Amino acid sequence: MQTSYFGFRGNEDLGNGLKAKFQLEGFFRADTGESGRFGSPGPVQDPLFSRASWVGLEGRFGEVTFGQNINPAWLAMMFTSAMGSSSMFSPSFRQQYNGGTGGYMALDTALPNSISYTTPRLGGLTATLAVMTSETQGAGSNIVGNVIYRSGPLLLALAGARTRHQPPPEAAAALDQQHVMVGGSYDFKVVRLFAQYTDFDDALANLRVKTPHLGLTAPLGVGQIQLAWARASNSGASTSTRTTTSLGYFYTLSRRTTLYGIVSTDKLTAGTANSYVVGMRHTF
């Protein structure tokens, strides 16, 4: 359902409402005990702390962090997707983000060499802006941001990014990508509905992809049903479509342990693939 990871975090009270904070997170593969998300052959291997890896300050001004920050546009996508951060089964994640899933965006879930600022919460509204600098002269900076509004059962999100260079650990490359996403969710108690729309443009690769996403979660017994659908349509140099649909049931054994089963179909212009999975998720 999600890539396994571990992490450490802490803070120190500096007085006058100011805190020093840190967070270190890394992926690991539970079947082999190796770090990272990918085996060989596959994408470039992740470094040890390849998720959040930062130090920062929090105060009445908000929060500023330095290091490898979580991608704020990815967070907005996750908040408005029925299957959240599942890289394998969330249609939005699988089609769009480069988490080893072949998504069309160069950006991954974290931004190395970045500075991130998050505003204090103002009437349910927060905003985050991250600048990811390049270590290659003349490559330019990547700029990513989001605005999130939460009020009772309603969540609204706006996110966008301008990507000028390939994030490490992939090989350095010049890029010219930009995207905007709007999304939201509303909890009706018997069902929570999700909707997204992403407009993506890659000037160098001549890709122009528009991706609507719809989904829902609903309680059933002691568990939850999750249903998600997305359709990406490319109108660039060559036209193509990709439609992904996933349906899962998550059975709650305890507050920290869940059993799940998911079926998914991924239909591209070149063909269709179906996936089936059962598993257990334990958080600690």
PyMOL commands that set and color helices and strands:
alter all, ss='L'
color gray80, all
select helices_A, chain A and resi 72-79+91-96
alter helices_A, ss='H'
color red, helices_A
select strands_A, chain A and resi 5-15+18-27+53-59+62-70+110-118+125-132+142-151+154-165+174-187+192-202+207-220+223-235+239-252+257-268+271-282
alter strands_A, ss='S'
color yellow, strands_A
deselect
rebuild
show_as cartoon
